[in-house]
Structure formats: C-alpha cells, structure tokens
Amino acid sequence: MRELKVYVGPSLGDEQIKALLRQGSGMKLKEVAHALLVEHNDDRADIHSVDIETVSIDPDYPTQVEIEFETSWSIYKGCEDMNMSGCEPQAEVATYTADGYLIFMVPMPRKPANPC
C-alpha cells in the first residue's frame, strides 16, 4: 500500500470538503480513483472524470472521512485491438489530518497483465 495525499484545508465540514474536491483538488483525486479501479487489471486506463457524490465525516472519529464517488474511465489495448470503458462507483475512507490533508491508502501500481 502507498499513501496519496489531497490537500483540502484544515477544520472543514463535509460539504466544504465536497466542494473543494469538486474544484481544485480534482487532479489529485483522479490519481486516487485510478489507483482504486477494479474493473481492469493494470494501470493503463485513462480517467475522464471523478464525480463526488457524498462526503461524510464520522462524528465519533472526525479524522475519518468517507467519500463516495463515481469514476468514468476508458482503456485501449492496441495489441488486442480492444477498447473498454465504463463508470465505476467507488467509496473510500481517508484520514483527515490537522494540517488539512486527506490521506488515502491505495494499492501499489499494477503492471500490465499483457505487456504489449
């Protein structure tokens, strides 16, 4: 596993985090979504969009933030002459630090199943 950090700012509520993730933190969130995709078995997919659906801060553990989002992706495997695409619902819990970062634990990069 590896950490991916997304800066949103300290002491925010769930709606504020949601708004910031929809705006300026989108590129980093695409990296998180890409690492979490399960619909393909390697890292060649292109992420087209990440739509934030809900952000919930656990009232008992305010350092835990659950984020539900949908990722639109596509992949082209030239040697197999195959195009695939889809939208994948995802949910992930991030640690919200005092200095304003959401820290996601994601899998290490995957190698292509077929190296062509």
Residue, then its C-alpha position, 0 to 999 in steps of 0.5 A: m500500500r502507498e499513501l496519496k495525499v489531497y490537500v483540502g484545508p484544515s477544520l472543514g465540514d463535509e460539504q466544504i470538503k465536497a466542494l473543494l474536491r469538486q474544484g481544485s483538488g480534482m487532479k489529485l483525486k483522479e490519481v486516487a480513483h485510478a489507483l482504486l479501479v477494479e474493473h481492469n487489471d493494470d494501470r493503463a486506463d485513462i480517467h475522464s472524470v471523478d464525480i463526488e457524490t457524498v462526503s461524510i465525516d464520522p462524528d465519533y472519529p472526525t479524522q475519518v472521512e468517507i467519500e463516495f464517488e463515481t469514476s468514468w474511465s476508458i482503456y485501449k489495448g492496441c495489441e488486442d485491438m480492444n477498447m473498454s470503458g465504463c463508470e465505476p462507483q467507488a467509496e473510500v475512507a481517508t484520514y483527515t489530518a490537522d494540517g488539512y490533508l486527506i490521506f488515502m491508502v491505495p494499492m501499489p501500481r499494477k503492471p500490465a497483465n499483457p505487456c504489449 
